[in-house]
């Protein structure tokens, strides 16, 4: 079996860069609301949980969407004939996913 080497790398195949996740998620600092007719200003308070979520989003900015090294290792194993497929594990995982989806639909 011949391996098709014309496949583009994950970074050039349309996988979006993760550097702007936080910007897309709207993690910018809150701005003051405009003053109303009464002159009172609304106060915004960020809870500890919100701050933790923002910190987690910031830390995820540096995590790649695709593990390029793992992809390359699998491609190499396939081309060398070392990649073994375990149909039992695939079937078990597929069944578990289907069961999960069915339980989520019932909820």
C-alpha positions in Angstrom: 0.0 0.0 0.0 1.4 3.4 -1.0 1.2 6.3 1.4 -0.1 9.5 -0.2 2.5 12.2 0.7 0.5 15.0 -1.0 -1.4 15.5 2.2 -0.9 19.0 3.6 0.4 19.6 7.1 -2.1 20.4 9.8 -1.0 24.0 10.0 -1.7 24.5 6.3 -4.9 22.6 6.1 -7.2 25.2 7.6 -6.7 24.6 11.3 -7.0 27.9 12.9 -4.2 29.4 15.1 -5.0 29.3 18.8 -3.2 32.6 19.6 -6.4 34.6 19.4 -8.7 32.3 21.5 -8.9 34.7 24.4 -9.7 37.6 22.1 -12.4 35.6 20.3 -13.9 34.5 23.7 -14.3 38.1 24.8 -11.9 38.0 27.8 -11.1 41.7 27.5 -11.3 43.7 30.7 -14.7 45.0 31.5 -15.3 48.6 30.6 -17.4 51.0 32.6 -21.0 51.3 31.6 -22.1 54.8 30.5 -23.8 56.8 33.1 -27.6 56.8 33.0 -29.9 59.8 33.4 -29.7 59.7 37.2 -25.9 60.0 37.1 -25.5 56.6 38.8 -22.9 54.2 37.4 -23.3 50.5 37.2 -20.7 48.4 39.0 -19.3 45.2 37.5 -17.8 42.6 39.9 -15.9 39.6 38.6 -16.2 36.6 40.8 -13.3 34.3 41.7 -14.7 31.6 39.4 -14.7 34.1 36.5 -11.2 35.1 37.2 -10.1 31.4 37.2 -11.9 30.8 33.9 -10.1 33.8 32.4 -6.7 32.4 33.7 -7.5 29.0 32.2 -8.4 30.6 28.8 -5.1 32.5 28.9 -3.1 29.4 29.6 -4.9 27.6 26.7 -3.7 30.2 24.3 -0.3 28.4 24.2 -1.7 24.9 23.7 -1.8 23.8 20.1 -5.0 22.4 18.6 -3.1 19.6 16.8 -0.2 17.7 18.2 2.0 17.9 15.1 4.7 15.6 16.6 2.1 12.9 17.2 0.7 13.2 13.7 4.2 12.9 12.2 4.9 9.9 14.4 1.7 8.2 13.2 2.4 9.0 9.6 5.9 7.6 9.9 4.6 4.4 11.6 2.0 4.0 8.7 4.6 4.5 6.0 7.0 2.0 7.7 4.2 -0.6 8.2 4.4 -0.4 12.0 1.0 1.1 12.6 -1.3 -1.6 14.1 -5.0 -1.2 14.1 -7.0 -2.8 16.9 -10.6 -3.2 15.7 -11.8 -4.3 19.2 -10.6 -1.0 20.8 -12.2 1.0 17.9 -15.5 -0.9 18.2 -15.5 -0.5 22.0 -14.8 3.3 21.8 -17.5 3.7 19.1 -20.1 1.9 21.2 -19.2 4.0 24.2 -19.5 7.2 22.2 -22.9 6.1 20.9 -24.1 5.2 24.4 -23.0 8.6 25.6 -24.8 10.4 22.8 -28.0 8.4 23.4 -27.9 9.2 27.2 -27.3 12.9 26.5 -30.3 13.0 24.1 -32.6 11.4 26.8 -31.6 14.1 29.4 
